[in-house]
Amino acid sequence: METREVLVDTSSILFGFANKRNVFESLGDSMPGYMPVISKGVVRELEKFSNSRTNRRPGAAAALAYIVNNSKASLGASMVRQDSLPRKMQPHRKRLGDSTPLKSDIHIDYSTEYVDKWIEKRSERTGGAVCTNDIALKRRLRNAGVVVVSIARSGRIR
């Protein structure tokens, strides 16, 4: 089975985690065969929100912790400051012999491009799907013929 990409935008990650729904697990359940991909810009945006004093902070911190624990790439200190996460959300070290496969390994693209532009270019180039709750981005992608999904409050992918 060929693995295809689903590019995940910050808006869907924040919306899902703010509603106590894990967008990555929902994608794994409803889109088998698709690998979630985020950019370095998405991680930076989540880090910014997790350090802010807005209502997005808890969701951003939870999402960031999940990404740090479940990404295929190693996120170095330059990528995510571990001390920026609440203590209970800091990444844990896997014990030797713990080979339980993760439900959704997250691939991180180290592109430094603006997130929306990266999503538009990469989705058109690779033919992958996009998960976003950003209305303007959805419209642009659909006009370009890209498959777009979003996460509902229930956690369902639609």
Secondary structure, 3 states (H helix, E strand, C coil): CCCEEEEECHHHHHHHHHCCCCHHHHHHHHCCCEEEEEEHHHHHHHHHHHCCCCCCHHHHHHHHHHHHHHECCCCCCCCCCHHHCCHHHCCCCCCCCCCCCCCCCEEEECCCCCHHHHHHHHHHHHCCEEECCCHHHHHHHHHCCCCEECECCCCCEC
